[in-house]
């Protein structure tokens, strides 16, 4: 049967949309980012514990005293983990996605409830959205809206919109038909019947749909973090990329706190605003059945409580004060200009990124660093959303990305090299020393080579050239995965002294942590070693000539790089910049050599 080129048709459709409807995507992006920035600014304005108190008061109103205390304790825990700003960013993203999803879902659900033809058309579309892998939704979002919050919000709302439509339709259809007929018999217009009869009675079901939209939105934040949305999703992705189990657990706990709070509050709100719920609450108050721990005050009480907290906070100045402008100095070259650096979670990339973050901040720039997978990072550079990255392996490993995006990028030069790509085994595999030896030991390794991300250039080179050069195709399967998964598998096998062959590269900290040996490549299938280059978006060096000159002149020795990597590894997640500062103190003068300002001259990098 001939192959159906469905993917090619989709690619053609996407290209057409990008060519002809980009103005619409730009408009949507502006609106979404404006909503996100506004909500995020409001949530981050007060001190964390003040906002935790406000959210606790709302929980007290909706669910009772115990719920309020637990809400405050949960958000205080998030603050104590140092994840408050990330949590508020995630909450902002979910709220924006939920609002937009409901603006679309509720009218569509009402239309589907009133028209069986519309329902028949909408149902398969919703089935497609609910069963489509969430990662697939992120691809067109990045293409249409670029990296950042807009892509994350759009992907999240598409993923989460289905239950909003379904539950709205279901709630209206479940309203007793006799009540609707009675309203119509008394001359009620269809509009009033909908607003005064059907929607009030369907509110509990609709609110259940709202709850599901929010929960699905939160489940999408980790995937959305791959598009550079930051927040808790970004934290989880960083932890995955660097195999930081503890940090990943902390970020997961923060997501759980948000999920439980939003789940309980939306379900309670559905009860509060529905006619039956209000009637039941009034009966309970009259009967005096409420206990202290379940007592819910009237709406005026939480409003007054929030107002008092806000006034007290304003009087104490805990909304934050506008910091005075720092006095200009000879090293204040940046004068607060913003620079964004993207990086892949490879050790030399992390080290060089945080090194340049510290150097540029010392020179007066406002620097933001964001972790990406290789594909989104190059897309961000090409579209101008990322200013530069310091971990491009050329001409081999990242050859495909350079081929696709090279005309939209500026190469600011090689700062380290040569590197090497290799297959590696533990030193206790005595009889395996070269790639030729792998063929006769295929059974020992289970016919598997543990690889990294399938998008990595070395994976394509391994599958297309190395295996073929040494006659290993058919004897070995390359297991696609991720760098953290490969390192975890290496750690597990090494602890048990089991045979394993993995993809690795030099420099890498694994060679200092484990006794490993690189398999020799007598046929030269891996090719010459790469250089690690700094790539910038087109025009970045022209707009920032000092930074462009510093990056172009930058270089590190192996001793410097591995020393910095080791310091960062020891510091752990969240301590990267502190580790860089400590390392720079031990190596005085490097900042002035790598980023000279007027009067310092052009110095060479320290050897």
C-alpha positions as CSV (number, residue, x, y, z in Angstrom):
1,X,0.0,0.0,0.0
2,X,1.5,3.4,-0.9
3,X,2.5,5.6,2.0
4,X,0.0,8.4,2.8
5,X,2.0,11.6,3.1
6,X,-0.2,13.1,5.8
7,X,2.8,14.6,7.6
8,X,3.9,16.4,4.4
9,X,0.4,17.9,4.0
10,X,0.5,19.1,7.6
11,X,4.0,20.7,7.0
12,X,2.7,22.5,3.9
13,X,-0.3,23.8,5.8
14,X,1.9,25.1,8.6
15,X,4.2,26.8,6.1
16,X,1.2,28.4,4.5
17,X,-0.2,29.7,7.8
18,X,3.2,31.1,8.8
19,X,3.5,32.9,5.4
20,X,0.0,34.3,5.3
21,X,-1.5,34.5,8.8
22,X,1.5,35.4,10.9
23,X,-0.1,38.8,11.7
24,X,-2.9,37.0,13.5
25,X,-0.5,34.9,15.5
26,X,1.4,38.0,16.5
27,X,-1.8,39.7,17.7
28,X,-2.8,36.7,19.7
29,X,0.7,36.5,21.2
30,X,0.5,40.2,22.2
31,X,-2.8,39.7,24.0
32,X,-1.8,36.5,25.7
33,X,1.5,37.9,26.9
34,X,-0.2,41.1,28.1
35,X,-2.7,39.1,30.2
36,X,0.1,36.9,31.6
37,X,2.3,39.9,32.5
38,X,-0.5,41.6,34.2
39,X,-1.6,38.7,36.4
40,X,2.0,37.8,37.1
41,X,2.8,41.3,38.2
42,X,-0.2,41.3,40.6
43,X,0.7,37.9,42.1
44,X,4.3,38.9,42.6
45,X,3.6,42.4,43.9
46,X,3.1,41.5,47.6
47,X,5.4,39.7,49.9
48,X,4.9,35.9,49.6
49,X,3.5,35.4,53.1
50,X,1.0,38.3,52.5
51,X,-0.4,36.7,49.4
52,X,-0.4,33.4,51.2
53,X,-2.6,35.0,53.8
54,X,-4.9,36.4,51.2
55,X,-5.3,33.0,49.5
56,X,-5.8,31.5,53.0
57,X,-8.7,33.9,53.7
58,X,-10.3,32.9,50.4
59,X,-10.0,29.3,51.4
60,X,-11.5,30.0,54.8
61,X,-14.5,31.7,53.1
62,X,-15.0,28.8,50.6
63,X,-14.2,25.7,52.6
64,X,-13.7,26.6,56.3
65,X,-11.1,27.4,58.9
66,X,-9.1,24.2,58.5
67,X,-8.9,24.7,54.7
68,X,-7.6,28.2,55.3
69,X,-4.9,27.1,57.7
70,X,-3.8,24.3,55.4
71,X,-3.7,26.7,52.4
72,X,-1.4,29.1,54.3
73,X,0.8,26.2,55.4
74,X,1.1,24.9,51.8
75,X,2.0,28.3,50.3
76,X,4.4,29.0,53.1
77,X,6.1,25.7,52.2
78,X,6.4,26.7,48.6
79,X,8.0,30.0,49.8
80,X,10.4,28.1,52.1
81,X,11.5,25.9,49.1
82,X,12.6,29.1,47.2
83,X,10.0,28.4,44.5
84,X,7.6,31.2,45.1
85,X,8.2,33.3,42.0
86,X,8.2,30.1,39.8
87,X,4.9,29.0,41.5
88,X,3.3,32.4,40.8
89,X,4.5,32.3,37.2
90,X,2.9,28.8,36.8
91,X,-0.3,30.0,38.5
92,X,-0.4,33.0,36.1
93,X,0.0,30.7,33.1
94,X,-2.7,28.4,34.3
95,X,-5.1,31.2,35.0
96,X,-4.6,32.9,31.6
97,X,-5.0,29.5,29.8
98,X,-8.1,28.7,31.9
99,X,-9.8,32.1,31.3
100,X,-9.2,31.9,27.5
101,X,-10.3,28.3,27.4
102,X,-13.5,29.0,29.2
103,X,-14.3,32.0,27.0
104,X,-14.2,29.6,24.1
105,X,-15.5,26.4,25.8
106,X,-18.7,27.7,27.6
107,X,-20.3,29.3,24.5
108,X,-19.3,26.4,22.4
109,X,-20.7,24.0,24.9
110,X,-24.0,25.9,25.0
111,X,-24.2,25.9,21.2
112,X,-23.5,22.2,21.1
113,X,-26.3,21.6,23.8
114,X,-28.8,23.5,21.7
115,X,-27.8,22.0,18.3
116,X,-27.2,18.3,17.7
117,X,-25.5,19.1,14.4
118,X,-23.0,21.3,16.2
119,X,-22.5,18.6,18.8
120,X,-21.8,16.0,16.2
121,X,-19.2,18.2,14.6
122,X,-17.5,19.2,17.9
123,X,-17.4,15.7,19.4
124,X,-14.7,14.2,17.1
125,X,-12.6,17.4,17.4
126,X,-12.7,17.1,21.2
127,X,-11.8,13.4,21.0
128,X,-8.7,14.4,18.9
129,X,-7.6,17.0,21.3
130,X,-8.0,14.7,24.3
131,X,-6.1,11.8,22.8
132,X,-3.4,13.7,21.0
133,X,-0.1,13.5,23.0
134,X,0.5,16.7,24.8
135,X,4.0,17.0,23.4
136,X,2.6,17.2,19.8
137,X,0.6,20.2,20.7
138,X,3.7,22.1,21.7
139,X,5.3,21.8,18.3
140,X,2.9,24.0,16.3
141,X,2.6,26.4,19.4
142,X,6.3,27.0,19.2
143,X,6.2,27.5,15.4
144,X,3.3,29.9,15.5
145,X,4.0,31.8,18.7
146,X,7.7,31.3,19.3
147,X,9.3,30.5,22.6
148,X,7.9,31.8,25.9
149,X,4.7,32.2,27.7
150,X,2.4,32.6,24.6
151,X,3.4,29.2,23.2
152,X,2.9,27.6,26.7
153,X,-0.5,29.2,27.2
154,X,-1.8,28.3,23.8
155,X,-0.6,24.7,24.1
156,X,-2.1,24.4,27.6
157,X,-5.5,25.8,26.6
158,X,-5.8,23.5,23.6
159,X,-4.9,20.6,25.8
160,X,-7.3,21.6,28.5
161,X,-10.3,23.0,26.6
162,X,-12.2,19.7,25.9
163,X,-13.7,19.1,29.4
164,X,-14.9,22.6,29.5
165,X,-17.0,22.1,26.3
166,X,-18.2,18.6,27.2
167,X,-19.2,19.5,30.8
168,X,-21.1,22.7,29.7
169,X,-23.0,20.7,27.1
170,X,-23.7,17.9,29.5
171,X,-24.9,20.3,32.3
172,X,-27.4,22.0,30.1
173,X,-28.7,18.8,28.6
174,X,-29.2,17.4,32.1
175,X,-31.5,20.2,33.1
176,X,-35.1,18.8,33.6
177,X,-36.9,19.3,30.3
178,X,-40.2,19.9,32.1
179,X,-38.6,23.0,33.8
180,X,-37.6,24.3,30.4
181,X,-41.0,23.6,28.9
182,X,-42.7,25.4,31.9
183,X,-40.5,28.5,31.4
184,X,-41.3,28.5,27.7
185,X,-45.0,28.1,28.5
186,X,-45.0,31.2,30.6
187,X,-43.6,33.1,27.6
188,X,-39.9,33.2,28.7
189,X,-37.6,34.0,25.8
190,X,-35.0,31.4,24.8
191,X,-32.3,33.8,26.0
192,X,-33.9,34.2,29.5
193,X,-34.6,30.5,29.7
194,X,-30.9,29.9,29.1
195,X,-29.7,32.5,31.6
196,X,-32.3,32.1,34.3
197,X,-33.1,28.4,34.2
198,X,-30.6,26.3,32.3
199,X,-27.3,27.9,33.3
200,X,-28.1,28.2,37.1
201,X,-29.1,24.6,37.3
202,X,-26.2,23.4,35.2
203,X,-23.6,25.4,37.3
204,X,-22.4,22.5,39.4
205,X,-21.6,20.5,36.2
206,X,-20.1,23.5,34.5
207,X,-17.9,24.2,37.5
208,X,-16.8,20.6,37.5
209,X,-15.7,21.2,33.9
210,X,-13.8,24.4,35.1
211,X,-12.1,22.2,37.7
212,X,-11.0,19.8,35.0
213,X,-9.7,22.5,32.7
214,X,-7.5,23.8,35.6
215,X,-6.2,20.4,36.5
216,X,-5.4,19.6,32.9
217,X,-3.7,22.9,32.6
218,X,-1.5,22.2,35.6
219,X,-0.6,18.8,34.2
220,X,0.6,20.5,31.0
221,X,2.9,23.0,32.7
222,X,5.9,20.5,32.7
223,X,5.5,20.0,29.0
224,X,5.0,23.7,28.4
225,X,8.2,24.3,30.4
226,X,10.1,23.0,27.4
227,X,9.0,26.0,25.4
228,X,10.8,28.4,27.8
229,X,7.7,29.3,29.9
230,X,9.8,29.1,33.1
231,X,7.8,28.5,36.3
232,X,7.5,25.2,38.0
233,X,7.4,23.4,34.6
234,X,10.8,24.9,33.8
235,X,12.1,23.8,37.2
236,X,11.0,20.2,36.6
237,X,12.6,20.2,33.1
238,X,15.8,21.6,34.6
239,X,15.8,18.9,37.2
240,X,15.2,16.2,34.6
241,X,17.9,17.6,32.4
242,X,20.5,17.6,35.2
243,X,19.3,14.5,37.0
244,X,18.5,16.5,40.2
245,X,16.1,14.2,42.0
246,X,15.7,16.4,45.1
247,X,15.1,19.6,43.1
248,X,12.6,17.8,40.9
249,X,10.8,16.6,44.0
250,X,10.6,20.1,45.4
251,X,9.2,21.5,42.2
252,X,6.7,18.6,42.1
253,X,5.6,19.3,45.7
254,X,5.0,23.0,44.7
255,X,2.8,21.9,41.7
256,X,0.9,19.6,44.1
257,X,0.2,22.5,46.5
258,X,-1.1,24.6,43.6
259,X,-3.2,21.7,42.2
260,X,-4.8,20.9,45.5
261,X,-5.6,24.5,46.3
262,X,-7.2,25.2,42.9
263,X,-9.1,21.9,42.9
264,X,-10.6,22.5,46.3
265,X,-11.4,26.1,45.7
266,X,-13.1,25.6,42.3
267,X,-15.2,22.8,43.6
268,X,-16.2,24.8,46.7
269,X,-16.9,27.9,44.5
270,X,-19.2,25.8,42.3
271,X,-21.2,24.9,45.5
272,X,-21.3,28.5,46.7
273,X,-22.6,30.0,43.5
274,X,-25.2,27.4,42.6
275,X,-28.7,27.9,43.8
276,X,-28.9,24.5,45.5
277,X,-25.5,25.0,47.2
278,X,-26.5,28.4,48.6
279,X,-29.8,27.0,49.9
280,X,-28.0,24.1,51.6
281,X,-25.5,26.5,53.2
282,X,-28.3,28.8,54.5
283,X,-30.2,25.8,56.0
284,X,-27.0,24.7,57.8
285,X,-26.5,28.1,59.3
286,X,-30.1,28.4,60.5
287,X,-29.9,24.9,62.0
288,X,-26.6,25.7,63.7
289,X,-24.9,22.6,62.4
290,X,-21.7,24.3,61.5
291,X,-18.6,23.5,63.6
292,X,-15.8,26.0,64.3
293,X,-13.4,24.2,61.9
294,X,-16.0,24.1,59.1
295,X,-17.5,27.6,59.7
296,X,-17.5,29.7,56.5
297,X,-18.1,33.4,57.0
298,X,-20.3,35.5,54.9
299,X,-18.7,37.1,51.8
300,X,-18.2,40.5,53.6
301,X,-15.8,39.0,56.1
302,X,-13.2,37.8,53.6
303,X,-13.4,41.0,51.7
304,X,-12.7,43.0,54.8
305,X,-9.9,40.5,55.8
306,X,-8.2,40.9,52.4
307,X,-8.5,44.7,52.6
308,X,-7.1,44.8,56.1
309,X,-4.1,42.6,55.0
310,X,-3.5,44.9,52.0
311,X,-3.6,48.1,54.1
312,X,-1.3,46.6,56.8
313,X,1.1,45.5,54.1
314,X,1.1,48.9,52.5
315,X,1.8,50.5,55.9
316,X,4.7,48.1,56.6
317,X,6.1,48.6,53.1
318,X,6.0,44.8,52.3
319,X,4.9,45.4,48.7
320,X,8.5,46.0,48.0
321,X,10.2,49.3,47.4
322,X,11.6,50.6,44.2
323,X,15.3,50.2,44.5
324,X,17.3,53.3,43.8
325,X,19.3,53.4,40.7
326,X,22.8,52.3,41.3
327,X,25.5,54.9,40.6
328,X,27.1,54.5,37.3
329,X,30.7,53.1,37.4
330,X,33.4,52.4,34.9
331,X,32.2,48.8,34.7
332,X,28.5,49.7,34.2
333,X,28.7,49.1,30.5
334,X,25.2,47.5,30.2
335,X,23.3,50.2,32.0
336,X,20.5,47.7,32.7
337,X,20.1,46.4,29.1
338,X,18.4,43.0,29.0
339,X,20.1,40.0,27.6
340,X,18.7,36.5,27.3
341,X,20.9,33.4,27.3
342,X,19.6,30.0,26.4
343,X,21.4,26.8,27.2
344,X,21.2,23.0,26.8
345,X,21.6,21.0,30.0
346,X,25.1,19.8,29.1
347,X,27.7,20.5,31.7
348,X,29.9,22.8,29.7
349,X,26.8,24.7,28.6
350,X,25.6,25.2,32.1
351,X,29.1,26.3,33.3
352,X,29.7,28.7,30.5
353,X,26.1,30.1,30.6
354,X,26.2,30.9,34.3
355,X,29.8,32.2,33.9
356,X,28.6,34.7,31.3
357,X,25.6,35.6,33.4
358,X,27.8,36.6,36.3
359,X,30.3,38.5,34.0
360,X,27.6,40.4,32.2
361,X,25.8,41.3,35.5
362,X,29.0,42.6,36.9
363,X,29.2,44.8,33.8
364,X,25.7,46.2,34.4
365,X,23.5,44.0,32.2
366,X,20.2,42.4,33.2
367,X,20.6,38.8,32.3
368,X,18.0,36.0,32.0
369,X,19.0,32.4,31.5
370,X,16.6,29.7,30.3
371,X,17.1,26.0,29.7
372,X,15.8,24.4,26.4
373,X,16.1,21.3,24.4
374,X,18.4,21.7,21.4
375,X,15.6,22.2,18.9
376,X,13.7,24.9,20.7
377,X,16.9,26.7,21.6
378,X,18.0,27.0,17.9
379,X,14.5,28.0,17.0
380,X,14.6,30.7,19.7
381,X,17.9,32.0,18.4
382,X,16.8,32.0,14.8
383,X,13.6,33.9,15.6
384,X,15.4,36.4,17.9
385,X,13.8,35.4,21.2
386,X,17.2,34.3,22.6
387,X,20.2,36.5,22.3
388,X,23.0,34.0,22.4
389,X,24.0,30.5,23.6
390,X,27.5,29.2,24.3
391,X,27.2,25.5,23.7
392,X,27.0,24.9,19.9
393,X,29.1,21.9,18.8
394,X,30.3,22.5,15.3
395,X,30.9,21.4,12.6
396,X,29.6,17.9,13.4
397,X,27.3,17.4,16.4
398,X,24.9,20.3,15.7
399,X,25.4,20.2,11.9
400,X,21.7,19.7,11.2
401,X,20.7,22.7,13.2
402,X,23.4,24.9,11.6
403,X,22.2,23.7,8.2
404,X,18.6,24.7,9.0
405,X,19.2,27.9,10.9
406,X,22.8,29.0,10.1
407,X,21.7,31.9,7.8
408,X,19.7,33.4,10.7
409,X,22.6,33.2,13.2
410,X,25.9,34.8,13.8
411,X,28.9,32.6,14.8
412,X,30.9,34.4,17.4
413,X,33.7,31.9,17.4
414,X,35.0,28.8,19.1
415,X,35.9,29.2,22.8
416,X,36.8,25.6,23.6
417,X,38.0,22.5,21.7
418,X,38.6,20.1,20.3
419,X,35.9,18.0,21.8
420,X,35.3,14.3,21.1
421,X,32.3,12.1,20.7
422,X,32.6,8.4,21.7
423,X,31.0,5.2,22.9
424,X,32.1,4.5,26.4
425,X,32.2,1.4,28.6
426,X,33.2,0.9,32.3
427,X,36.8,0.0,32.8
428,X,35.9,-3.4,34.2
429,X,34.9,-4.5,30.7
430,X,38.5,-5.7,30.1
431,X,38.0,-7.2,26.6
432,X,36.2,-4.2,25.0
433,X,38.7,-1.5,24.0
434,X,37.7,-0.5,20.5
435,X,34.6,-0.1,18.4
436,X,35.7,-3.3,16.6
437,X,35.4,-5.2,19.8
438,X,31.7,-4.5,20.2
439,X,30.7,-6.9,17.5
440,X,31.8,-10.0,19.3
441,X,30.4,-8.8,22.6
442,X,26.9,-7.9,21.4
443,X,25.3,-10.6,23.7
444,X,27.1,-9.2,26.7
445,X,25.6,-5.8,26.2
446,X,22.1,-7.2,25.3
447,X,22.5,-5.7,21.8
448,X,21.8,-2.2,23.2
449,X,23.7,1.0,23.1
450,X,22.2,3.5,25.6
451,X,21.8,6.8,23.8
452,X,20.7,10.4,24.6
453,X,18.1,12.7,23.1
454,X,17.2,11.5,19.5
455,X,17.6,15.1,18.3
456,X,21.3,15.3,19.3
457,X,23.6,15.4,16.4
458,X,25.8,12.5,17.8
459,X,22.8,10.2,17.7
460,X,22.3,10.7,14.0
461,X,26.0,10.2,13.4
462,X,26.0,7.0,15.5
463,X,23.1,5.5,13.7
464,X,23.9,6.6,10.2
465,X,27.7,6.2,10.1
466,X,29.4,4.7,13.1
467,X,27.3,1.5,13.3
468,X,27.6,1.0,9.6
469,X,31.4,1.6,9.5
470,X,31.9,-1.2,12.1
471,X,29.3,-3.6,10.9
472,X,27.2,-3.2,14.0
473,X,23.8,-2.7,12.4
474,X,21.6,-5.6,13.2
475,X,23.7,-6.5,16.2
476,X,22.9,-3.4,18.2
477,X,19.9,-1.2,18.7
478,X,20.4,2.4,19.8
479,X,18.1,3.2,22.7
480,X,16.8,6.8,22.3
481,X,16.3,8.6,25.6
482,X,17.8,11.6,27.3
483,X,21.1,12.6,28.8
484,X,19.8,12.2,32.4
485,X,18.3,8.8,31.6
486,X,21.6,7.6,30.1
487,X,23.6,8.8,33.1
488,X,21.1,7.1,35.4
489,X,21.4,3.8,33.5
490,X,25.2,4.1,33.6
491,X,25.1,4.8,37.4
492,X,22.9,1.8,38.0
493,X,24.9,-0.6,35.8
494,X,28.2,0.6,37.2
495,X,27.1,0.0,40.8
496,X,26.2,-3.6,39.9
497,X,29.3,-4.1,37.7
498,X,27.0,-4.9,34.8
499,X,28.0,-4.6,31.1
500,X,26.9,-1.3,29.5
501,X,27.9,0.8,26.5
502,X,26.7,4.5,26.4
503,X,27.1,7.5,24.3
504,X,29.4,10.1,25.9
505,X,31.5,13.1,24.9
506,X,34.5,14.9,26.2
507,X,34.7,17.0,28.3
508,X,32.2,15.4,30.7
509,X,32.2,15.1,34.5
510,X,31.3,11.3,34.3
511,X,34.9,10.5,33.5
512,X,36.0,11.9,36.8
513,X,33.2,10.3,38.8
514,X,33.5,6.8,37.2
515,X,36.3,4.7,36.0
516,X,35.4,4.6,32.3
517,X,37.3,4.1,29.0
518,X,36.6,5.6,25.6
519,X,36.3,3.0,22.9
520,X,39.0,3.7,20.2
521,X,37.8,4.6,16.8
522,X,40.6,3.3,14.4
523,X,38.4,4.0,11.3
524,X,37.7,7.6,12.3
525,X,34.0,7.1,12.0
526,X,33.2,9.8,14.6
527,X,35.2,12.4,12.6
528,X,37.4,15.2,13.9
529,X,36.5,16.7,17.2
530,X,34.1,19.6,17.4
531,X,34.7,23.1,18.7
532,X,32.3,24.6,21.2
533,X,31.0,27.8,19.6
534,X,29.0,30.8,20.8
535,X,26.1,31.5,18.5
536,X,24.0,34.6,18.6
537,X,20.8,35.9,16.9
538,X,21.4,37.9,13.8
539,X,22.4,41.4,14.7
540,X,23.1,40.9,18.4
541,X,26.8,41.7,18.2
542,X,26.0,44.9,16.2
543,X,23.5,46.0,18.8
544,X,25.9,45.1,21.7
545,X,29.4,45.6,20.3
546,X,31.2,45.3,23.6
547,X,29.5,42.0,24.4
548,X,30.1,40.7,20.9
549,X,33.8,41.5,21.2
550,X,34.0,39.8,24.6
551,X,32.4,36.7,23.4
552,X,34.4,36.6,20.2
553,X,37.7,36.9,22.2
554,X,36.6,34.4,24.9
555,X,38.3,31.1,25.4
556,X,38.8,28.6,28.3
557,X,41.4,25.9,28.9
558,X,40.4,22.4,29.9
559,X,41.6,23.0,33.4
560,X,39.5,26.1,33.8
561,X,36.4,24.4,32.3
562,X,36.5,21.2,34.2
563,X,37.3,23.1,37.4
564,X,34.3,25.3,37.0
565,X,32.1,22.2,36.1
566,X,33.2,20.4,39.2
567,X,32.5,23.4,41.4
568,X,28.9,23.7,40.0
569,X,28.3,20.0,40.4
570,X,29.3,20.2,44.0
571,X,27.0,23.3,44.6
572,X,23.9,21.4,43.2
573,X,20.8,22.8,41.7
574,X,20.1,26.4,42.4
575,X,23.7,27.1,43.4
576,X,25.2,27.6,39.9
577,X,25.8,31.3,40.1
578,X,27.1,31.1,43.7
579,X,29.5,28.4,42.5
580,X,30.7,30.7,39.6
581,X,31.3,33.6,42.0
582,X,33.3,31.3,44.3
583,X,35.3,30.0,41.4
584,X,36.0,33.5,40.1
585,X,37.2,34.6,43.5
586,X,39.7,31.7,43.4
587,X,40.8,32.9,39.9
588,X,41.1,36.7,40.3
589,X,41.4,38.8,37.2
590,X,39.5,36.6,34.8
591,X,36.5,38.9,34.6
592,X,38.7,41.8,33.5
593,X,40.5,39.6,31.0
594,X,37.3,38.2,29.5
595,X,35.2,41.4,29.6
596,X,37.7,44.3,29.6
597,X,36.3,47.8,29.9
598,X,37.9,51.2,29.1
599,X,41.3,51.5,30.6
600,X,41.9,47.8,30.9
601,X,43.0,47.1,27.4
602,X,42.5,43.9,25.4
603,X,43.8,41.0,27.5
604,X,44.2,37.5,26.5
605,X,42.2,34.8,28.3
606,X,44.2,33.2,31.1
607,X,46.0,30.0,30.3
